[in-house]
Amino acid sequence: MRLLACTVAISLAALSLRASWDPRLAAQYLDARQQEWFAWATAKAVTGGTCFSCHTSAAYLLARPALRRVLGESRPTSPETELLDGLRARAGIYDAREINRGFATEPMASQALGVEAVFAALFLSPADAVGRKAFDRLWSLQLTQGPARGAWPWFNLDLDPYEMPPSPFYGAALAAYAAGSAPAEYRNQPRVRARIAEMEAYFAREREAQPLHNRLMLLWASTKLPDALPEAAGRSIVDETWRKQAADGGWTIDSLGPWAEHPGAPAAKGSDSYATGLAVFVLEAAGVSATDARLARAVAWLESHQDRQGGYWEAVSMNKRYEPGSMQSQFMRDAATAFAALALSEASERKGK
């Protein structure tokens, strides 16, 4: 009987060990990938080093401060500093050719400028002169006509989940989070309130037509800008997200759609690290309790799916097959790792309280 008890204890300990995650390995993976992005010729920009991507750069700047807190690091990494310096260097630029020489003609020039403006506002603050330049540019580029009135020009490159016809909604959600994070005295300026009101009207018109992925980003934004999403609509998004949770605790990428068909993409199989990381991150931000059994199962899924050698969470392109080992083949892995690290960092910090 004593031998059986020991065997059970050892098995439980092994299960617990397998279920843990390694934030240092995750940080090392993300740091290394950002350095690869800096060195990648395709990403080179005229001003400030490299262009700024959703999957690698933005996800990195969201996740790395959270990992720094968990790891007890005292200062930002050099890639963080370099990315922020690039955004600052370009904050006052209104010519897309100076942002990225690859997008010199319309409509890509306007789209590139809109994307840059949103990201600059997301990661800079109007509390200083450079941040005010970034926010001035943001509002000046907000669309004032057409069905996307209140949003911003955004890439439409037939690439899910960030660069499709519905993606201006995703970009506007990032802008809403930026606006909600700005100091109250800035938000309350009449001209800024008017711009925010246009954005909120856009959300009200377009919200129901959006994939769950984009509505989750709006739910996240509403944690900083509550008027962007009525409380009842936020609860509905949370309920829908729970309904789509898989039996293993994760979420499939299809569950965050609907998406366009991409026949050349690798087949999606089962729960997905990017979908699960994003869902958990937003549900935590929206106030779901750490004691919720559904959230605990999702956290456990993420903990058990980190690659033990590389530190990343695997995910593949939703759009096409890339050469194994190529820069592009790891883009969704970058995003998955960042959102998984965000979700698990929050879970770790909750346990420590």
Secondary structure as UniProt FT lines:
FT   HELIX           2..19
FT   HELIX           23..39
FT   HELIX           41..43
FT   HELIX           54..58
FT   HELIX           59..71
FT   HELIX           78..89
FT   TURN            90..92
FT   HELIX           96..99
FT   TURN            101..102
FT   TURN            106..107
FT   HELIX           108..123
FT   TURN            126..127
FT   HELIX           129..141
FT   TURN            147..150
FT   TURN            160..162
FT   TURN            165..166
FT   HELIX           167..181
FT   HELIX           184..187
FT   HELIX           190..206
FT   HELIX           207..209
FT   HELIX           212..222
FT   TURN            223..224
FT   HELIX           226..228
FT   HELIX           231..243
FT   TURN            247..248
FT   HELIX           254..256
FT   TURN            263..264
FT   HELIX           273..285
FT   TURN            286..287
FT   TURN            290..291
FT   HELIX           293..304
FT   TURN            308..310
FT   TURN            324..325
FT   HELIX           328..330
FT   HELIX           331..352
//
